[in-house]
Amino acid sequence: MKRHLLPVLLPLLFLLSGCLEFDAQDVVIHHDAANDRVDVLLIYRGLIAEGDPSDGNQIKEALGDLDKCLATGEFAFWCNWPFKVDPTLEPKGLRQDLLQHLEVENGGLFTDPLGKLCGYQFVRIVKATEFFAKLDNALQVALQAGLLAGFPDDKGPNHKVDADTRDYVKEFLREKEKMIVAAPGHLELRLPCSAADHRWLKGRLERYALLNAAREMVRREGVAELRASGGSVLRTSVADESVALAGPDVEKSLAKAPSFRFFWDNDFSFVHHDGLTTVSLGTGESDEITITKSSEGIYHEEFLAAVRERGDKIEAGVPDQELARRFAAFHGRDAVLPPKLAEKRGAKAEEPVKGDVLEGKGR
């Protein structure tokens, strides 16, 4: 029996214009308690131009996105939208307060041992204790607002918490507990709630993972079918097509979906005990947390060719061990900021990387 995964249910699949995206990612978080800072290594695996190839602007716009990243230090987690941060922006309120704690250094472009175009950045959170305190305060304000208005629920009206949760929240705030707990090798989000509201939270996590895994399955299989049938290799999404999967193929496709793989590739827990739900990353057994997003299976080499053609620096065949060595060295020095971020912070900017060294020569 065939199963049909319909993209019409997955609005995030539709892209109106080209942009820079990555097929997979590794994030390494190093908590330096002695210096009150957190260093993050972002590895973007399989950089591509994403969008509709019919408009002819896909590569051009992705190159523009790359230039903006090199100038501002813009970085992303998991995907380019909505988890993209430009540290040079000047928003008001909490976002501005948090951005002031961020420093970024562009590591540059490289090909991995398999020849895929990749990139990496270092992100540093300075005065980390203050940063997490500001974030904690914002979460507590949001928690109290949710008690009044309810919490968003995509299945219907806002979810109203029960009386037990209200009591747990009052006690939590009265005792000045923290919602965010950051320690070397361990990061926690702590949510006071009843067992019933914990089940509601768990259901929202399940639904989020299910919808995204379905979207990723449609995208992987649909793009592969279109490319195999002679479609453009620049194709990174499907629009009106449906994807038919037989039973065994569903299992194989689901096993590759990043939103499904997240729970098995990473040290993640979602636990409720004594009126508290704890969402945790990392085990605390080392100074670092590693978060992996597996491949979506949409990589193509057209963007690599375009970057080579315009003469950008690309290091060849850089292994993960070398990236780890560079990240370790970063812990002992100041970040070298990209031009626009350096100008904003009154610091020395990094040397430009565009077109100065060709592939095969080291940085």
PEBELKA-V471418 format. One record per residue. N is the residue number from 1. RES is the residue in one letter. OMEGA is omega in whole degrees, -180 to 180 (none if undefined). Layout:
BEGIN
n;res;omega
N;RES;OMEGA
N;RES;OMEGA
END
This chain:
BEGIN
n;res;omega
1;M;-178
2;K;176
3;R;180
4;H;176
5;L;-171
6;L;179
7;P;179
8;V;179
9;L;-170
10;L;-173
11;P;-179
12;L;-178
13;L;-173
14;F;-177
15;L;-175
16;L;-179
17;S;-180
18;G;175
19;C;179
20;L;-180
21;E;178
22;F;-174
23;D;-178
24;A;-177
25;Q;167
26;D;178
27;V;179
28;V;-176
29;I;-180
30;H;-178
31;H;179
32;D;-176
33;A;-177
34;A;-180
35;N;178
36;D;177
37;R;177
38;V;176
39;D;-179
40;V;172
41;L;177
42;L;178
43;I;180
44;Y;-175
45;R;179
46;G;178
47;L;-177
48;I;168
49;A;-175
50;E;176
51;G;-178
52;D;-177
53;P;-176
54;S;-178
55;D;175
56;G;-176
57;N;-171
58;Q;-178
59;I;-178
60;K;-178
61;E;177
62;A;176
63;L;176
64;G;176
65;D;178
66;L;179
67;D;179
68;K;178
69;C;-180
70;L;-178
71;A;-171
72;T;-173
73;G;177
74;E;-179
75;F;-176
76;A;174
77;F;176
78;W;178
79;C;-174
80;N;176
81;W;4
82;P;-172
83;F;179
84;K;-175
85;V;173
86;D;-176
87;P;179
88;T;180
89;L;179
90;E;176
91;P;180
92;K;172
93;G;-172
94;L;-177
95;R;178
96;Q;179
97;D;-179
98;L;-180
99;L;179
100;Q;-180
101;H;-173
102;L;170
103;E;-178
104;V;171
105;E;178
106;N;179
107;G;178
108;G;-179
109;L;177
110;F;169
111;T;177
112;D;-179
113;P;177
114;L;177
115;G;179
116;K;178
117;L;-179
118;C;175
119;G;177
120;Y;178
121;Q;169
122;F;174
123;V;-180
124;R;171
125;I;179
126;V;-174
127;K;-172
128;A;180
129;T;178
130;E;179
131;F;-178
132;F;176
133;A;177
134;K;179
135;L;179
136;D;179
137;N;180
138;A;179
139;L;179
140;Q;176
141;V;179
142;A;178
143;L;-180
144;Q;177
145;A;179
146;G;177
147;L;-178
148;L;-173
149;A;-174
150;G;-178
151;F;-176
152;P;179
153;D;-176
154;D;179
155;K;-178
156;G;-179
157;P;178
158;N;-179
159;H;177
160;K;-179
161;V;-178
162;D;-176
163;A;180
164;D;179
165;T;178
166;R;179
167;D;179
168;Y;180
169;V;180
170;K;180
171;E;180
172;F;-179
173;L;180
174;R;180
175;E;180
176;K;176
177;E;180
178;K;176
179;M;177
180;I;176
181;V;-179
182;A;178
183;A;179
184;P;177
185;G;-176
186;H;178
187;L;-176
188;E;166
189;L;-174
190;R;-175
191;L;177
192;P;-180
193;C;178
194;S;177
195;A;180
196;A;179
197;D;173
198;H;179
199;R;177
200;W;177
201;L;180
202;K;178
203;G;178
204;R;177
205;L;179
206;E;-178
207;R;179
208;Y;-180
209;A;-178
210;L;-179
211;L;-179
212;N;177
213;A;178
214;A;178
215;R;-178
216;E;177
217;M;178
218;V;-177
219;R;-178
220;R;-175
221;E;-178
222;G;179
223;V;179
224;A;180
225;E;-178
226;L;178
227;R;-180
228;A;-179
229;S;176
230;G;178
231;G;-178
232;S;176
233;V;177
234;L;-178
235;R;-180
236;T;178
237;S;174
238;V;-176
239;A;-174
240;D;-176
241;E;170
242;S;-178
243;V;-179
244;A;-180
245;L;172
246;A;-175
247;G;-180
248;P;-180
249;D;177
250;V;-180
251;E;-179
252;K;-179
253;S;179
254;L;-178
255;A;180
256;K;-175
257;A;-177
258;P;-179
259;S;173
260;F;-177
261;R;-177
262;F;-174
263;F;-178
264;W;-179
265;D;-173
266;N;178
267;D;-174
268;F;175
269;S;-179
270;F;-167
271;V;175
272;H;178
273;H;173
274;D;175
275;G;-178
276;L;172
277;T;-179
278;T;175
279;V;-171
280;S;170
281;L;179
282;G;-177
283;T;-176
284;G;-178
285;E;176
286;S;180
287;D;-171
288;E;171
289;I;176
290;T;178
291;I;-176
292;T;168
293;K;-178
294;S;-176
295;S;173
296;E;178
297;G;-176
298;I;-178
299;Y;171
300;H;-173
301;E;-177
302;E;180
303;F;175
304;L;179
305;A;-179
306;A;179
307;V;177
308;R;-176
309;E;-178
310;R;170
311;G;177
312;D;176
313;K;175
314;I;175
315;E;-175
316;A;170
317;G;-178
318;V;179
319;P;-180
320;D;-180
321;Q;178
322;E;177
323;L;178
324;A;179
325;R;180
326;R;179
327;F;178
328;A;178
329;A;179
330;F;-179
331;H;-174
332;G;-179
333;R;177
334;D;174
335;A;175
336;V;-170
337;L;173
338;P;-169
339;P;-175
340;K;177
341;L;177
342;A;178
343;E;-179
344;K;-176
345;R;-178
346;G;-178
347;A;177
348;K;-178
349;A;175
350;E;176
351;E;178
352;P;-179
353;V;-175
354;K;171
355;G;-176
356;D;179
357;V;-179
358;L;-178
359;E;178
360;G;177
361;K;-176
362;G;-180
363;R;none
END
